[in-house]
Amino acid sequence: MNEHSLPKSEKLCSRTAINRLFAEGSAFIVYPLRIVYRIDDSTADPPQFFINIPKRNFKRAVKRVYLRRRIREAYRLHKEILTEPMARRNQSMHLAFLYLDKNLNDFHFIEQKMVEALERLVKKTEPQETSES
């Protein structure tokens, strides 16, 4: 299978899983994205995600779809930053990408922030190494 594919199985659609993500998950901001994540140790499936663009900030659906496509494409191109370490640890993860900015940003800016967010996410989810004294 193509390493840059994005199958339906990687999209988070379950309402109960989304509610659980926001209830039990942790979050951080890499402006203009807020990333909410929750690690699931029970399965070794690839990370599942969803994208939220608030209607309050973008009244026109065209603009929301534009941003959703840019964020999805940035994730698709760079998801191996996250999937490889998660697969090594036999963990799965649920993610939410929430767009905070009130302005449209171009793809290169969003891609840069997505890479930064994924690298930060990997650092946050790594098991803490015990230092030898």
Sequence and secondary structure as in RCSB ss.txt:
>XXXX:A:sequence
MNEHSLPKSEKLCSRTAINRLFAEGSAFIVYPLRIVYRIDDSTADPPQFFINIPKRNFKRAVKRVYLRRRIREAY
RLHKEILTEPMARRNQSMHLAFLYLDKNLNDFHFIEQKMVEALERLVKKTEPQETSES
>XXXX:A:secstr
  TT   GGGB   HHHHHHHHHH EEEEETTEEEEEEEE S     EEEEE  TTT  SHHHHHHHHHHHHHHH
HHHTHHHHHHHHHTT EEEEEEEE  SS   HHHHHHHHHHHHHHHHHHHS       
